């Protein structure tokens, strides 16, 4: 089994930066990719970013591309989400997820159903 745990959320002002971390434990060698999703109150879970653990190839959601950067440190079994130029609409609970899927398209990378292991989430609140 694989466990993931997010950290690094908090309060920020518009224009600020935050970095989220996601630490994986357990049978992490069975995982091929990790992603970030977010969910605001009353809204569906939204794809933020995904990274392949071997190649470091990435996908981003349209609303964050150019502002957020996903990266990984395989030695530390940790994935990061650097969030710059934060906006109030970035306010949400951010979830990390891991997948053992053998291949991805842009569509499957953005689908929560492609991921098997989820963290509890970390709150990010951006004020104007």
N, C-alpha and C positions, 0 to 999 in steps of 0.2 A: 504494500500500500504506500501511497505517496501523500504527504501532508504539505500544505503551503500556508504561509502566514504572512500577512501584510503588516507593514509599519510605515510610519512617516507622515501620516495624515495630520491635519490640524487646520488652524485658521490662517487665512492670508488675505491680503488686499488685492484688488485688481491691479494687474501688472507685475505682481510678485512671482516668485518661483518657489516650488516645493519639489522634493524628491521622495518618491515612494520606493520602498523596498519590498521584495517578496522572497522569503527564504523557503527553500524546499528541503524536505527530509524524507527518509525512507528509500524506496526503490526508485531513485531518481533517474537511474540509467535507462529505465523503461519509458521515460518521457522524451518526446521529440520537440516539443514547443511549449512555450508559456505565453499567456496573454493577460491583458488587463481589460476589464470591463468596468462600467460604472452605472449606477442607478440612482436617479433623483426621485424624490417622493412623487408618487402618482404616475411615474413613467416606466417604460420598459427598460430592461437592461440593455445598455448601449456598448458596442464594441469600441475600444480605445486604441489598442495596439497589440501586436503579436510578434514574437521573435522565435525563429528556429534556433534550437540550442546548439546545433553543430555549425551551421553555415552563418548564423547571425543575420540571415535575411529577415527583413521586417515588413509588416503591413501596418497601416494606420487608418483609423477612422477619419472621415472627411472633416469632422469638426475640430480635430486636434492636429492634423498634419501640418507640419511647419512650426508648431509650438511645443509639442511633446516629443520626447525621444526615449525609446525603449532600448535597453542594453542588458547584457548578461555577463556574469562572472561565473563561469562553470566551476572553477576551483572552490568558490564559496557557495555554489549552488544557489545563487541569488540573482534575481532579475530586478532591474531598476526601471522606474518611470520618472524621467526628469520632465517636470512641467513648468514651462516658462510662459510669460505673458498671460497669466491666469485671468480668467473672466468670471463674473458672477455665475454665468451659465455652466461653468465647470463644477459648481457645487454638486456633490453627489457622494454616495458611498462607493469607493473604488474596491473592486475585487480582483484578486489574482487567481489565475487558473492554469492548470497544467494539462497537457494532452499527450497521449501516446499514439495519436493518429499517424499513419505512415506518409500521408501526403496531404497537402492543402492547396486550395485555390483561394483567391481573395474572398470569395463568398463563404467558404467553409471556415476560413480563419476568423471571420466576423460572427460566426454562429456559436452561441453558448453551448449548443448540443455537441460541438466538436471537442469539448473539454470534459475531463473526467474528475478532476480534483480541484476543489474550490476552497479558498480561504474564507474567513469570517467577514472580511471587509474592513476598510478604514475610512473614516469620514474626512472629507475635504470640504471646507466651507470658504468661499471667496466673497468678500464684501466689496461693494462698489465705493 
